[in-house]
Amino acid sequence: MGVPPEKPDRLLTPGEVAALFRVDPKTVTRWAASGRIGSIRTPGGHRRFRESEVNALLTERSSIRGENADHDPAAA
């Protein structure tokens, strides 16, 4: 018996990614242009972002914030 095919990643718009990070959609576009987050271009030239990559970046960002809160003297 074969392995079931993987479910393809959902593609998110810059607005959806921006809402998750609580930033402006233009910030997400700048992140893509600088290589901070990967993007896919639609045939019409619009950017889309893989949900798994966005979730990984969110997890990384939240773990970094958690570490900084432990070491931030202003947080005390």
SEFIZA-3560 file (N, C-alpha, C; in Angstrom, 3 decimals):
REM SEFIZA-3560
<numar><xx>0.840</xx><yy>-1.175</yy><zz>0.000</zz><atom>N</atom></numar>
<numar><xx>0.000</xx><yy>0.000</yy><zz>0.000</zz><atom>CA</atom></numar>
<numar><xx>0.891</xx><yy>1.247</yy><zz>0.000</zz><atom>C</atom></numar>
<numar><xx>0.516</xx><yy>2.256</yy><zz>-0.745</zz><atom>N</atom></numar>
<numar><xx>1.325</xx><yy>3.461</yy><zz>-0.887</zz><atom>CA</atom></numar>
<numar><xx>1.079</xx><yy>4.460</yy><zz>0.225</zz><atom>C</atom></numar>
<numar><xx>1.938</xx><yy>5.412</yy><zz>0.262</zz><atom>N</atom></numar>
<numar><xx>1.820</xx><yy>6.494</yy><zz>1.232</zz><atom>CA</atom></numar>
<numar><xx>0.807</xx><yy>7.496</yy><zz>0.695</zz><atom>C</atom></numar>
<numar><xx>-0.139</xx><yy>7.968</yy><zz>1.527</zz><atom>N</atom></numar>
<numar><xx>-1.112</xx><yy>8.940</yy><zz>1.032</zz><atom>CA</atom></numar>
<numar><xx>-0.409</xx><yy>10.239</yy><zz>0.624</zz><atom>C</atom></numar>
<numar><xx>-0.897</xx><yy>10.887</yy><zz>-0.408</zz><atom>N</atom></numar>
<numar><xx>-0.254</xx><yy>12.135</yy><zz>-0.836</zz><atom>CA</atom></numar>
<numar><xx>-0.397</xx><yy>13.211</yy><zz>0.243</zz><atom>C</atom></numar>
<numar><xx>0.650</xx><yy>14.039</yy><zz>0.351</zz><atom>N</atom></numar>
<numar><xx>0.611</xx><yy>15.114</yy><zz>1.337</zz><atom>CA</atom></numar>
<numar><xx>-0.402</xx><yy>16.172</yy><zz>0.929</zz><atom>C</atom></numar>
<numar><xx>-1.063</xx><yy>16.724</yy><zz>1.928</zz><atom>N</atom></numar>
<numar><xx>-2.012</xx><yy>17.804</yy><zz>1.671</zz><atom>CA</atom></numar>
<numar><xx>-1.207</xx><yy>19.052</yy><zz>1.313</zz><atom>C</atom></numar>
<numar><xx>-1.503</xx><yy>19.683</yy><zz>0.195</zz><atom>N</atom></numar>
<numar><xx>-0.726</xx><yy>20.870</yy><zz>-0.163</zz><atom>CA</atom></numar>
<numar><xx>-0.968</xx><yy>22.004</yy><zz>0.835</zz><atom>C</atom></numar>
<numar><xx>0.087</xx><yy>22.803</yy><zz>1.011</zz><atom>N</atom></numar>
<numar><xx>-0.006</xx><yy>23.947</yy><zz>1.919</zz><atom>CA</atom></numar>
<numar><xx>-1.054</xx><yy>24.937</yy><zz>1.439</zz><atom>C</atom></numar>
<numar><xx>-1.783</xx><yy>25.478</yy><zz>2.381</zz><atom>N</atom></numar>
<numar><xx>-2.709</xx><yy>26.574</yy><zz>2.069</zz><atom>CA</atom></numar>
<numar><xx>-1.865</xx><yy>27.808</yy><zz>1.803</zz><atom>C</atom></numar>
<numar><xx>-2.262</xx><yy>28.597</yy><zz>0.834</zz><atom>N</atom></numar>
<numar><xx>-1.543</xx><yy>29.826</yy><zz>0.511</zz><atom>CA</atom></numar>
<numar><xx>-2.280</xx><yy>31.011</yy><zz>1.107</zz><atom>C</atom></numar>
<numar><xx>-1.538</xx><yy>31.872</yy><zz>1.789</zz><atom>N</atom></numar>
<numar><xx>-2.102</xx><yy>33.035</yy><zz>2.463</zz><atom>CA</atom></numar>
<numar><xx>-1.752</xx><yy>34.308</yy><zz>1.707</zz><atom>C</atom></numar>
<numar><xx>-2.636</xx><yy>35.271</yy><zz>1.760</zz><atom>N</atom></numar>
<numar><xx>-2.392</xx><yy>36.578</yy><zz>1.146</zz><atom>CA</atom></numar>
<numar><xx>-1.536</xx><yy>37.423</yy><zz>2.094</zz><atom>C</atom></numar>
<numar><xx>-0.933</xx><yy>38.481</yy><zz>1.586</zz><atom>N</atom></numar>
<numar><xx>-0.187</xx><yy>39.373</yy><zz>2.485</zz><atom>CA</atom></numar>
<numar><xx>-1.059</xx><yy>39.929</yy><zz>3.622</zz><atom>C</atom></numar>
<numar><xx>-2.313</xx><yy>40.193</yy><zz>3.348</zz><atom>N</atom></numar>
<numar><xx>-3.216</xx><yy>40.694</yy><zz>4.383</zz><atom>CA</atom></numar>
<numar><xx>-3.458</xx><yy>39.674</yy><zz>5.486</zz><atom>C</atom></numar>
<numar><xx>-3.597</xx><yy>38.407</yy><zz>5.101</zz><atom>N</atom></numar>
<numar><xx>-3.802</xx><yy>37.354</yy><zz>6.104</zz><atom>CA</atom></numar>
<numar><xx>-2.558</xx><yy>37.177</yy><zz>6.969</zz><atom>C</atom></numar>
<numar><xx>-1.382</xx><yy>37.207</yy><zz>6.338</zz><atom>N</atom></numar>
<numar><xx>-0.125</xx><yy>37.081</yy><zz>7.093</zz><atom>CA</atom></numar>
<numar><xx>0.046</xx><yy>38.287</yy><zz>8.008</zz><atom>C</atom></numar>
<numar><xx>-0.251</xx><yy>39.467</yy><zz>7.497</zz><atom>N</atom></numar>
<numar><xx>-0.130</xx><yy>40.688</yy><zz>8.289</zz><atom>CA</atom></numar>
<numar><xx>-1.016</xx><yy>40.623</yy><zz>9.527</zz><atom>C</atom></numar>
<numar><xx>-2.215</xx><yy>40.102</yy><zz>9.380</zz><atom>N</atom></numar>
<numar><xx>-3.126</xx><yy>39.995</yy><zz>10.523</zz><atom>CA</atom></numar>
<numar><xx>-2.553</xx><yy>39.060</yy><zz>11.592</zz><atom>C</atom></numar>
<numar><xx>-1.904</xx><yy>37.985</yy><zz>11.175</zz><atom>N</atom></numar>
<numar><xx>-1.321</xx><yy>37.045</yy><zz>12.133</zz><atom>CA</atom></numar>
<numar><xx>-0.167</xx><yy>37.666</yy><zz>12.917</zz><atom>C</atom></numar>
<numar><xx>0.629</xx><yy>38.495</yy><zz>12.230</zz><atom>N</atom></numar>
<numar><xx>1.781</xx><yy>39.128</yy><zz>12.869</zz><atom>CA</atom></numar>
<numar><xx>1.464</xx><yy>40.502</yy><zz>13.455</zz><atom>C</atom></numar>
<numar><xx>0.248</xx><yy>40.979</yy><zz>13.185</zz><atom>N</atom></numar>
<numar><xx>-0.175</xx><yy>42.309</yy><zz>13.634</zz><atom>CA</atom></numar>
<numar><xx>0.746</xx><yy>43.407</yy><zz>13.094</zz><atom>C</atom></numar>
<numar><xx>0.975</xx><yy>43.320</yy><zz>11.780</zz><atom>N</atom></numar>
<numar><xx>1.755</xx><yy>44.323</yy><zz>11.070</zz><atom>CA</atom></numar>
<numar><xx>0.973</xx><yy>44.741</yy><zz>9.825</zz><atom>C</atom></numar>
<numar><xx>1.461</xx><yy>45.741</yy><zz>9.124</zz><atom>N</atom></numar>
<numar><xx>0.847</xx><yy>46.196</yy><zz>7.883</zz><atom>CA</atom></numar>
<numar><xx>1.186</xx><yy>45.222</yy><zz>6.754</zz><atom>C</atom></numar>
<numar><xx>0.278</xx><yy>44.998</yy><zz>5.795</zz><atom>N</atom></numar>
<numar><xx>0.588</xx><yy>44.116</yy><zz>4.664</zz><atom>CA</atom></numar>
<numar><xx>1.851</xx><yy>44.520</yy><zz>3.897</zz><atom>C</atom></numar>
<numar><xx>2.156</xx><yy>45.807</yy><zz>3.838</zz><atom>N</atom></numar>
<numar><xx>3.385</xx><yy>46.248</yy><zz>3.160</zz><atom>CA</atom></numar>
<numar><xx>4.626</xx><yy>45.725</yy><zz>3.880</zz><atom>C</atom></numar>
<numar><xx>4.549</xx><yy>45.565</yy><zz>5.195</zz><atom>N</atom></numar>
<numar><xx>5.665</xx><yy>45.007</yy><zz>5.960</zz><atom>CA</atom></numar>
<numar><xx>5.910</xx><yy>43.571</yy><zz>5.531</zz><atom>C</atom></numar>
<numar><xx>4.851</xx><yy>42.811</yy><zz>5.339</zz><atom>N</atom></numar>
<numar><xx>4.970</xx><yy>41.424</yy><zz>4.899</zz><atom>CA</atom></numar>
<numar><xx>5.613</xx><yy>41.383</yy><zz>3.508</zz><atom>C</atom></numar>
<numar><xx>5.225</xx><yy>42.285</yy><zz>2.635</zz><atom>N</atom></numar>
<numar><xx>5.808</xx><yy>42.352</yy><zz>1.298</zz><atom>CA</atom></numar>
<numar><xx>7.296</xx><yy>42.675</yy><zz>1.389</zz><atom>C</atom></numar>
<numar><xx>7.675</xx><yy>43.570</yy><zz>2.284</zz><atom>N</atom></numar>
<numar><xx>9.097</xx><yy>43.896</yy><zz>2.472</zz><atom>CA</atom></numar>
<numar><xx>9.867</xx><yy>42.692</yy><zz>3.010</zz><atom>C</atom></numar>
<numar><xx>9.249</xx><yy>41.940</yy><zz>3.933</zz><atom>N</atom></numar>
<numar><xx>9.899</xx><yy>40.733</yy><zz>4.450</zz><atom>CA</atom></numar>
<numar><xx>10.174</xx><yy>39.756</yy><zz>3.308</zz><atom>C</atom></numar>
<numar><xx>9.216</xx><yy>39.611</yy><zz>2.407</zz><atom>N</atom></numar>
<numar><xx>9.383</xx><yy>38.696</yy><zz>1.273</zz><atom>CA</atom></numar>
<numar><xx>10.494</xx><yy>39.189</yy><zz>0.349</zz><atom>C</atom></numar>
<numar><xx>10.530</xx><yy>40.480</yy><zz>0.099</zz><atom>N</atom></numar>
<numar><xx>11.548</xx><yy>41.045</yy><zz>-0.786</zz><atom>CA</atom></numar>
<numar><xx>12.952</xx><yy>40.883</yy><zz>-0.202</zz><atom>C</atom></numar>
<numar><xx>13.059</xx><yy>40.925</yy><zz>1.130</zz><atom>N</atom></numar>
<numar><xx>14.369</xx><yy>40.797</yy><zz>1.779</zz><atom>CA</atom></numar>
<numar><xx>14.756</xx><yy>39.338</yy><zz>2.038</zz><atom>C</atom></numar>
<numar><xx>13.824</xx><yy>38.407</yy><zz>1.788</zz><atom>N</atom></numar>
<numar><xx>14.119</xx><yy>36.994</yy><zz>1.988</zz><atom>CA</atom></numar>
<numar><xx>13.816</xx><yy>36.479</yy><zz>3.383</zz><atom>C</atom></numar>
<numar><xx>13.236</xx><yy>37.297</yy><zz>4.220</zz><atom>N</atom></numar>
<numar><xx>12.896</xx><yy>36.873</yy><zz>5.583</zz><atom>CA</atom></numar>
<numar><xx>11.813</xx><yy>35.787</yy><zz>5.577</zz><atom>C</atom></numar>
<numar><xx>10.936</xx><yy>35.857</yy><zz>4.582</zz><atom>N</atom></numar>
<numar><xx>9.882</xx><yy>34.857</yy><zz>4.423</zz><atom>CA</atom></numar>
<numar><xx>9.736</xx><yy>34.574</yy><zz>2.932</zz><atom>C</atom></numar>
<numar><xx>9.563</xx><yy>33.306</yy><zz>2.609</zz><atom>N</atom></numar>
<numar><xx>9.424</xx><yy>32.926</yy><zz>1.209</zz><atom>CA</atom></numar>
<numar><xx>8.038</xx><yy>33.251</yy><zz>0.681</zz><atom>C</atom></numar>
<numar><xx>7.976</xx><yy>33.517</yy><zz>-0.611</zz><atom>N</atom></numar>
<numar><xx>6.676</xx><yy>33.793</yy><zz>-1.214</zz><atom>CA</atom></numar>
<numar><xx>6.601</xx><yy>33.157</yy><zz>-2.591</zz><atom>C</atom></numar>
<numar><xx>5.384</xx><yy>32.996</yy><zz>-3.025</zz><atom>N</atom></numar>
<numar><xx>5.078</xx><yy>32.461</yy><zz>-4.352</zz><atom>CA</atom></numar>
<numar><xx>4.347</xx><yy>33.558</yy><zz>-5.095</zz><atom>C</atom></numar>
<numar><xx>4.633</xx><yy>33.695</yy><zz>-6.372</zz><atom>N</atom></numar>
<numar><xx>3.917</xx><yy>34.687</yy><zz>-7.186</zz><atom>CA</atom></numar>
<numar><xx>2.826</xx><yy>33.983</yy><zz>-7.982</zz><atom>C</atom></numar>
<numar><xx>1.645</xx><yy>34.562</yy><zz>-7.963</zz><atom>N</atom></numar>
<numar><xx>0.539</xx><yy>34.038</yy><zz>-8.776</zz><atom>CA</atom></numar>
<numar><xx>0.788</xx><yy>34.441</yy><zz>-10.228</zz><atom>C</atom></numar>
<numar><xx>0.075</xx><yy>33.844</yy><zz>-11.167</zz><atom>N</atom></numar>
<numar><xx>0.222</xx><yy>34.266</yy><zz>-12.566</zz><atom>CA</atom></numar>
<numar><xx>-0.052</xx><yy>35.768</yy><zz>-12.749</zz><atom>C</atom></numar>
<numar><xx>-0.871</xx><yy>36.349</yy><zz>-11.891</zz><atom>N</atom></numar>
<numar><xx>-1.165</xx><yy>37.777</yy><zz>-11.968</zz><atom>CA</atom></numar>
<numar><xx>-0.128</xx><yy>38.653</yy><zz>-11.277</zz><atom>C</atom></numar>
<numar><xx>0.898</xx><yy>38.029</yy><zz>-10.655</zz><atom>N</atom></numar>
<numar><xx>1.970</xx><yy>38.781</yy><zz>-10.015</zz><atom>CA</atom></numar>
<numar><xx>1.778</xx><yy>39.065</yy><zz>-8.538</zz><atom>C</atom></numar>
<numar><xx>0.717</xx><yy>38.525</yy><zz>-7.944</zz><atom>N</atom></numar>
<numar><xx>0.462</xx><yy>38.748</yy><zz>-6.515</zz><atom>CA</atom></numar>
<numar><xx>1.257</xx><yy>37.755</yy><zz>-5.680</zz><atom>C</atom></numar>
<numar><xx>1.635</xx><yy>38.163</yy><zz>-4.486</zz><atom>N</atom></numar>
<numar><xx>2.378</xx><yy>37.283</yy><zz>-3.580</zz><atom>CA</atom></numar>
<numar><xx>1.418</xx><yy>36.422</yy><zz>-2.761</zz><atom>C</atom></numar>
<numar><xx>1.856</xx><yy>35.199</yy><zz>-2.532</zz><atom>N</atom></numar>
<numar><xx>1.160</xx><yy>34.284</yy><zz>-1.628</zz><atom>CA</atom></numar>
<numar><xx>2.220</xx><yy>33.612</yy><zz>-0.766</zz><atom>C</atom></numar>
<numar><xx>1.829</xx><yy>33.253</yy><zz>0.438</zz><atom>N</atom></numar>
<numar><xx>2.757</xx><yy>32.706</yy><zz>1.417</zz><atom>CA</atom></numar>
<numar><xx>2.275</xx><yy>31.348</yy><zz>1.896</zz><atom>C</atom></numar>
<numar><xx>3.209</xx><yy>30.394</yy><zz>2.007</zz><atom>N</atom></numar>
<numar><xx>2.851</xx><yy>29.046</yy><zz>2.479</zz><atom>CA</atom></numar>
<numar><xx>2.501</xx><yy>29.110</yy><zz>3.963</zz><atom>C</atom></numar>
<numar><xx>1.352</xx><yy>28.532</yy><zz>4.295</zz><atom>N</atom></numar>
<numar><xx>0.872</xx><yy>28.562</yy><zz>5.676</zz><atom>CA</atom></numar>
<numar><xx>1.865</xx><yy>27.905</yy><zz>6.625</zz><atom>C</atom></numar>
<numar><xx>2.486</xx><yy>26.807</yy><zz>6.221</zz><atom>N</atom></numar>
<numar><xx>3.436</xx><yy>26.119</yy><zz>7.103</zz><atom>CA</atom></numar>
<numar><xx>4.646</xx><yy>26.992</yy><zz>7.409</zz><atom>C</atom></numar>
<numar><xx>5.127</xx><yy>27.744</yy><zz>6.421</zz><atom>N</atom></numar>
<numar><xx>6.270</xx><yy>28.629</yy><zz>6.635</zz><atom>CA</atom></numar>
<numar><xx>5.889</xx><yy>29.797</yy><zz>7.546</zz><atom>C</atom></numar>
<numar><xx>4.694</xx><yy>30.331</yy><zz>7.357</zz><atom>N</atom></numar>
<numar><xx>4.212</xx><yy>31.421</yy><zz>8.196</zz><atom>CA</atom></numar>
<numar><xx>4.074</xx><yy>30.935</yy><zz>9.643</zz><atom>C</atom></numar>
<numar><xx>3.500</xx><yy>29.747</yy><zz>9.824</zz><atom>N</atom></numar>
<numar><xx>3.337</xx><yy>29.202</yy><zz>11.176</zz><atom>CA</atom></numar>
<numar><xx>4.686</xx><yy>28.958</yy><zz>11.845</zz><atom>C</atom></numar>
<numar><xx>5.674</xx><yy>28.488</yy><zz>11.073</zz><atom>N</atom></numar>
<numar><xx>7.010</xx><yy>28.263</yy><zz>11.630</zz><atom>CA</atom></numar>
<numar><xx>7.629</xx><yy>29.583</yy><zz>12.077</zz><atom>C</atom></numar>
<numar><xx>7.459</xx><yy>30.621</yy><zz>11.275</zz><atom>N</atom></numar>
<numar><xx>7.993</xx><yy>31.935</yy><zz>11.629</zz><atom>CA</atom></numar>
<numar><xx>7.278</xx><yy>32.500</yy><zz>12.860</zz><atom>C</atom></numar>
<numar><xx>5.980</xx><yy>32.281</yy><zz>12.938</zz><atom>N</atom></numar>
<numar><xx>5.219</xx><yy>32.724</yy><zz>14.118</zz><atom>CA</atom></numar>
<numar><xx>5.716</xx><yy>32.024</yy><zz>15.378</zz><atom>C</atom></numar>
<numar><xx>5.950</xx><yy>30.723</yy><zz>15.276</zz><atom>N</atom></numar>
<numar><xx>6.433</xx><yy>29.948</yy><zz>16.419</zz><atom>CA</atom></numar>
<numar><xx>7.807</xx><yy>30.431</yy><zz>16.840</zz><atom>C</atom></numar>
<numar><xx>8.674</xx><yy>30.658</yy><zz>15.855</zz><atom>N</atom></numar>
<numar><xx>10.022</xx><yy>31.152</yy><zz>16.142</zz><atom>CA</atom></numar>
<numar><xx>9.955</xx><yy>32.523</yy><zz>16.811</zz><atom>C</atom></numar>
<numar><xx>9.109</xx><yy>33.370</yy><zz>16.291</zz><atom>N</atom></numar>
<numar><xx>8.985</xx><yy>34.732</yy><zz>16.821</zz><atom>CA</atom></numar>
<numar><xx>8.441</xx><yy>34.711</yy><zz>18.251</zz><atom>C</atom></numar>
<numar><xx>7.454</xx><yy>33.854</yy><zz>18.513</zz><atom>N</atom></numar>
<numar><xx>6.877</xx><yy>33.814</yy><zz>19.858</zz><atom>CA</atom></numar>
<numar><xx>7.854</xx><yy>33.217</yy><zz>20.856</zz><atom>C</atom></numar>
<numar><xx>8.688</xx><yy>32.260</yy><zz>20.436</zz><atom>N</atom></numar>
<numar><xx>9.665</xx><yy>31.692</yy><zz>21.359</zz><atom>CA</atom></numar>
<numar><xx>10.763</xx><yy>32.699</yy><zz>21.660</zz><atom>C</atom></numar>
<numar><xx>11.136</xx><yy>33.511</yy><zz>20.679</zz><atom>N</atom></numar>
<numar><xx>12.136</xx><yy>34.551</yy><zz>20.910</zz><atom>CA</atom></numar>
<numar><xx>11.578</xx><yy>35.602</yy><zz>21.864</zz><atom>C</atom></numar>
<numar><xx>10.323</xx><yy>35.980</yy><zz>21.670</zz><atom>N</atom></numar>
<numar><xx>9.708</xx><yy>36.971</yy><zz>22.565</zz><atom>CA</atom></numar>
<numar><xx>9.621</xx><yy>36.434</yy><zz>23.983</zz><atom>C</atom></numar>
<numar><xx>9.322</xx><yy>35.148</yy><zz>24.119</zz><atom>N</atom></numar>
<numar><xx>9.250</xx><yy>34.539</yy><zz>25.437</zz><atom>CA</atom></numar>
<numar><xx>10.593</xx><yy>34.556</yy><zz>26.141</zz><atom>C</atom></numar>
<numar><xx>11.670</xx><yy>34.289</yy><zz>25.386</zz><atom>N</atom></numar>
<numar><xx>13.012</xx><yy>34.320</yy><zz>25.959</zz><atom>CA</atom></numar>
<numar><xx>13.379</xx><yy>35.745</yy><zz>26.362</zz><atom>C</atom></numar>
<numar><xx>13.053</xx><yy>36.715</yy><zz>25.525</zz><atom>N</atom></numar>
<numar><xx>13.385</xx><yy>38.100</yy><zz>25.822</zz><atom>CA</atom></numar>
<numar><xx>12.621</xx><yy>38.609</yy><zz>27.041</zz><atom>C</atom></numar>
<numar><xx>11.404</xx><yy>38.154</yy><zz>27.236</zz><atom>N</atom></numar>
<numar><xx>10.623</xx><yy>38.594</yy><zz>28.394</zz><atom>CA</atom></numar>
<numar><xx>11.280</xx><yy>38.114</yy><zz>29.693</zz><atom>C</atom></numar>
<numar><xx>11.901</xx><yy>36.915</yy><zz>29.638</zz><atom>N</atom></numar>
<numar><xx>12.571</xx><yy>36.399</yy><zz>30.822</zz><atom>CA</atom></numar>
<numar><xx>13.814</xx><yy>37.206</yy><zz>31.191</zz><atom>C</atom></numar>
<numar><xx>14.449</xx><yy>37.805</yy><zz>30.177</zz><atom>N</atom></numar>
<numar><xx>15.709</xx><yy>38.513</yy><zz>30.406</zz><atom>CA</atom></numar>
<numar><xx>15.548</xx><yy>40.031</yy><zz>30.356</zz><atom>C</atom></numar>
<numar><xx>14.362</xx><yy>40.497</yy><zz>30.130</zz><atom>N</atom></numar>
<numar><xx>14.134</xx><yy>41.931</yy><zz>29.999</zz><atom>CA</atom></numar>
<numar><xx>13.911</xx><yy>42.552</yy><zz>31.365</zz><atom>C</atom></numar>
<numar><xx>14.819</xx><yy>43.418</yy><zz>31.818</zz><atom>N</atom></numar>
<numar><xx>14.630</xx><yy>44.023</yy><zz>33.140</zz><atom>CA</atom></numar>
<numar><xx>13.380</xx><yy>44.897</yy><zz>33.208</zz><atom>C</atom></numar>
<numar><xx>12.929</xx><yy>45.410</yy><zz>32.091</zz><atom>N</atom></numar>
<numar><xx>11.733</xx><yy>46.254</yy><zz>32.084</zz><atom>CA</atom></numar>
<numar><xx>10.471</xx><yy>45.431</yy><zz>32.333</zz><atom>C</atom></numar>
<numar><xx>10.556</xx><yy>44.130</yy><zz>32.090</zz><atom>N</atom></numar>
<numar><xx>9.386</xx><yy>43.258</yy><zz>32.263</zz><atom>CA</atom></numar>
<numar><xx>9.123</xx><yy>42.964</yy><zz>33.749</zz><atom>C</atom></numar>
<numar><xx>10.092</xx><yy>43.230</yy><zz>34.591</zz><atom>N</atom></numar>
<numar><xx>9.929</xx><yy>42.911</yy><zz>36.020</zz><atom>CA</atom></numar>
<numar><xx>9.072</xx><yy>43.914</yy><zz>36.737</zz><atom>C</atom></numar>
//
